[in-house]
Amino acid sequence: MTLSFPNPSRSFDEKRNAIRFIGHDGMFEVRFFVEADALAISNAELDRSEISESKFLSAFDALRLSIYDIARKAYSNGRRDFYTLTAADFRQDRSRC
């Protein structure tokens, strides 16, 4: 099976300071977190002085396809229950272009 993202929902996890979303590998649910700092670095429209939950969620939406690609790459490197995507993951993704 391959990792898919049939449910577009996402939420801000204040404790982790990250956006949480879910992937599925067949019947298995895989949790992902994107650190807020990774979104701030990856989305030039985020103004650091006025960062809010809604801006992070909007940034996630704008980068959704790239985030899914990065999540698939992380998942292919070893299957776990959850993954935290960091700014380093986004830099690696850009260097492939």
C-alpha positions, 0 to 999 in steps of 0.5 A: 500500500501507499500512503494517502491523505483522503481526509483533508482536515488538519488542526493546530496542536498548541502543545507541539506548536505544530499542525497535525494531519493524518495519512493512511496506509491501507487501514493503518492511520499515520499521524503527522505534525508539521512544526510551525517554524517549518511553515514560517520558513517555507511560506514567505507570507507568514509575518512573524510579528502576527503569527496566529493559528489561522495563519499557520493553517492557511500556510499549511493549506497553501503548501499542502501538496508539498507537505504531502510529498515530504510526508510520503518521503519521511514515511518511506524511510521507515514506518512509525506511528507518527512523524514530525516534519521540521524545517530541515525536511522542507530544505531537503525538499527544495534542494531536490528542485 
